[in-house]
Amino acid sequence: MIETQVLIVGAGPVGLTLALDLGQRGVRCALIERNETSIQLPKMERCNARTMEIYRRLGIAEKIRDAGLPRSAPMDVFLALSMSGPPLVRLPYPSVAEAKAEIAAHNDGRPLEPYQLISQYTLEPLLRSIVEAQPSVTVRFGCELVSFTQDSGSVSARVSTKKGPDETIRAKYLVGCDGGSSTVRKQLGITLHGEGNIRNLRQALFHCPELYGRISMGKGRHYHIAEGPLFPFIILQDSTRHWTLHAAAASDGEMADIFRRALDMPIEFEMLSVNEWTQHLLCAERYGEGRVFIAGDAAHLVIPTGGLGMNTGVGDAIDLSWKLAATLAGWGGPQLLASYDRERRPVGLRNVKASGAAMSGRLSWRAAYHPDIRKDTPAGAAIRAEMASRFDVEQRKVTEILGIEAGYRYVGSPVVWPEAGDGPDPDNARYVPTTWPGARLPHVWLDDGTSLQDRLGPGYTLLRLGGSQAEVSGLERAWRATRAPLEVLDIRDGQVREIAGFDLLLVRPDLHVAWRGNSFADAAETIAGVATGRLSADIIHPSRRALSSEMP
Ligand SMILES: Cc1cc2nc3c(=O)[nH]c(=O)nc-3n(C[C@H](O)[C@H](O)[C@H](O)COP(=O)(O)OP(=O)(O)OC[C@H]3O[C@@H](n4cnc5c(N)ncnc54)[C@H](O)[C@@H]3O)c2cc1C
């Protein structure tokens, strides 16, 4: 029998991220993966801004960028009749280097890190090597969860390996990061709600090393070919020598023909693999039960349009990780783990909805297709113009959703102070920096050129801003009783105070704001109790909610 604190099932990007964060927090965990190796298929290719901020906090953002698409590569998105002609539309998006320069030149609360294109088959082995170096994490590939039972103190999991008889792993908690067909979710009897089996597609991976240098319309990451009814969609992979093609082809063999026609130039290529995948828009009715949780694709399945699959799962992992660590360390109150479902499920539902909206935007420009689109006639030109103008509007629902990626807020969480009022729209596609409790702490450059986010340690931080002398000893006293880690950080820089809007911000280990205000008045104990999960924010009387909304 193997004993550990957390058993993580599934070494996809979500399980690996969870294992890394738990490992860095010193939690003992076992990560098991039924496959013998990491994924060989491309699947996802874009870590979004929020995920890259998370990876920065884990100290691995630059490693990921080193392994991913070169920093100087543009991230443009095109609509064209073929890869050899001019574009019908070019949506320009900066390279990572340009985006970083933009971020460095502005101090308006925008996210600290830009996106990064990295193929899932590159990301997973990289994360695996980093996780394997964590002393408190045991990684076992070729080890499949068969079943589990739980009681009030632990979870017992039966696992099978090809090398011997089944084994038992006993853990305090189990997290199913085991993907869309999750054994953990099924065994808990949790149902997925939404639209399943919307459409079957094929994804083929090509080695076509010369293509990147020969595209005259410009270098980018996404090339949509305006050729109905299949609308081939070609995606650059991180090596710039590999490409994927998505199309609703009838057979694997047809994928090579579709690719050849879409390229429309004499060029050598090799088709390395083809796999089928199915579009779903589904979210689990709950994210766990007792000592068992689900995260990532096990909990929500989106259409990858908009890149909200893995990225949402990484957010799940980071929300759950510190709560597990806190509970295992003994200072996390019962509301902490209970809040995982209440914080992350609404984000899952919203991202399923946003993916659906992104997909309908794509369907809307595709609907402008007519077989005469290539004709050199006024009618052909009109069809091209109509599709181009729709693409210019609708495709942005896929590529310009920074608010969805980084602007989510934990509304109604039991461990976030329930400030009076509705707060900013947590579903805004445009990112608007806010410190409304539940939101992620906006990035601000400090006068010394460092980022505020980089100054925050692994525990809670109480930020006292703009030279405020606000009395914090009441909170420190109340906090000591919780035994949770708290650092008080005085940041005098005016810009932070300006963006925060308050003198005091209480920030959680995952960089989400737990409370804000100008003084604790007589609420220090309640604030400490709510933030550490000993009290539920649900019990706070409306008259006390107004406490933090006093104007600066
Ligand atoms: C074509 C395509 C393009 C995509 N593009 C993007 C994108 O650009 N951005 C984005 O964010 N997302 C994208 N996604 C979605 C992304 O690939 C998934 O959301 C992501 O892989 C989910 O990660 P996960 O770790 O939750 O699950 P998975 O990656 O599915 O990993 C689950 C792991 O659990 C293992 N496992 C399953 N059952 C067991 C068991 N019983 N015991 C042990 N191990 C088990 C599996 O072998 C697997 O390795 C795309 C998906 C597709 C199909």
The ligand as an ORCA input file, in Angstrom:
! r2SCAN-3c Opt
* xyz 0 1
  C      -7.989     19.945    -31.558
  C      -7.884     20.553    -30.215
  C      -7.307     21.824    -30.058
  C      -7.226     22.401    -28.794
  N      -6.663     23.664    -28.623
  C      -6.620     24.237    -27.387
  C      -5.991     25.514    -27.144
  O      -5.441     26.126    -28.048
  N      -5.999     26.004    -25.867
  C      -6.569     25.306    -24.844
  O      -6.571     25.811    -23.716
  N      -7.120     24.086    -25.026
  C      -7.162     23.546    -26.262
  N      -7.691     22.301    -26.443
  C      -8.206     21.574    -25.290
  C      -7.089     20.911    -24.525
  O      -6.377     20.026    -25.341
  C      -7.699     20.184    -23.335
  O      -8.573     21.071    -22.677
  C      -6.617     19.721    -22.374
  O      -5.870     18.644    -22.886
  C      -7.256     19.270    -21.061
  O      -6.254     18.907    -20.179
  P      -6.548     17.894    -19.000
  O      -5.229     17.724    -18.325
  O      -7.727     18.327    -18.244
  O      -7.006     16.538    -19.719
  P      -6.248     15.630    -20.769
  O      -5.273     16.429    -21.554
  O      -7.285     14.881    -21.493
  O      -5.402     14.659    -19.859
  C      -6.032     13.645    -19.131
  C      -5.001     12.570    -18.841
  O      -5.563     11.624    -17.954
  C      -5.158     10.319    -18.357
  N      -6.131      9.370    -17.809
  C      -7.427      9.228    -18.170
  N      -8.018      8.281    -17.419
  C      -7.079      7.812    -16.576
  C      -7.096      6.810    -15.549
  N      -8.193      6.109    -15.252
  N      -5.949      6.586    -14.869
  C      -4.816      7.288    -15.158
  N      -4.747      8.236    -16.120
  C      -5.871      8.504    -16.810
  C      -5.158     10.412    -19.875
  O      -4.369      9.402    -20.447
  C      -4.595     11.803    -20.103
  O      -3.202     11.804    -20.225
  C      -7.743     21.688    -27.689
  C      -8.297     20.400    -27.855
  C      -8.372     19.848    -29.111
  C      -8.978     18.468    -29.268
*
